[in-house]
Amino acid sequence: MAEDNPRGTMFRVIMPNQHSRVTNAELFFDLVFVFAVTQLSHMLLGRFTPLGAIQVTLLFLAVWWAWVYTTWITNWLDPELTPVRILLFLLMLGGLVLSTSIPTAFEGRGLWFAGAYALIQVGRTLFWLIATPSHRTLVRHNAIRILTWLCCSAVFWVLGGFAEGPTRLWFWIAALGIEYVAPAVRFWTPGLEFSSIEAWAVEGSHMAERCAGFIIIALGEAIVVNGATFADLTWTPDIVAAFLAALAGSIAMWWIYFHRGAEAGSAMISKSEESGRVARLAYTYLHMPIVGGIILTAVADDLVLTHPNGPSDLRVAVSAIGGPLLFLVGTILFKHTIRGFLQLSHGVGIIAFAVLAFFASGLSSLLLSALATAILVIVAVWESLSLSSPAREA
């Protein structure tokens, strides 16, 4: 609470050897993104074309960026304080507008999507700047740098909202490019130059827990969508088998990420002297393919559930193999960052999916889904056994 903060600011009070817990307000805010993830998977189902994939990928990157920027801000600000809570509630409103605009973002609601996104990004950063006391020079300069970059990208978002057809896509690619390049160049700004690593220090366990929460959101969305689809179908043996394969795949993904990786990541970043650098690489960037892989796998599950005996056409093959493959690529890179070595089980799993892709066209959708799930289960079991033995997996 405000009276517990001796500095009288809206920043979290960080106590030595104590982790900052994820607050209920942050968890409440995350519920908006359950809806956003659902909208993205449904949009991809209806637009499984090269252009549709590009559009959905762009919107996913925007949704992730809006969420992860908020996570960084609430790592520093205290959501238990009323002004910060109100900020989160306003961001929830913007997130709902953003999410409801996703299916027609490249048609009639482009300006709604762009406007909501730009307001979320710029408004949240402006609040952070205002909430930062004058004596915290490094933090204020960081806020100014980020606000400058986000204002530049906002121009392209809004211009894209007014544009139509391919022009909108190119404007939004430019906007997203500005936002993703910015951290890589450490938000260089004329007069302020580059931001320093010291200005990006985070409370590591909080960052790890927040990103783990988003993995739960994506996995939970997949299970909810699969359950809803399964409930509306006639429960034949093939459909039941497809549902069980989808559920087992989600459980295997949970096991691969949470059984060892999430806890190891939290411990590592909490002890790191460069927590900001680790948070940027391991949690801001490398979690994108993990979440994207879960969303793409959910699309495959829906396709297989509705046509388990059909051939593995391009949509089924790309999603059923590409989803878990993307997930494993993300997790092996994430775990390499936090452990310093590559997981052999994950590497073999990636190779196995590449081999499976050669035979996919000759398999039924159900068999392809079952084999993909089997690979994930083997990876999960292999990692668990190898890391529990005296000799670590390398």
Secondary structure as UniProt FT lines:
FT   HELIX           2..4
FT   TURN            6..7
FT   TURN            16..17
FT   HELIX           24..46
FT   HELIX           50..76
FT   TURN            79..80
FT   HELIX           82..101
FT   HELIX           102..104
FT   TURN            105..109
FT   HELIX           110..131
FT   TURN            134..135
FT   HELIX           137..162
FT   HELIX           166..184
FT   TURN            185..187
FT   TURN            190..192
FT   HELIX           197..200
FT   HELIX           204..231
FT   HELIX           237..256
FT   HELIX           257..262
FT   HELIX           263..271
FT   TURN            273..274
FT   HELIX           275..278
FT   HELIX           279..285
FT   HELIX           287..306
FT   TURN            308..309
FT   HELIX           314..339
FT   HELIX           344..359
FT   HELIX           360..362
FT   HELIX           365..388
//
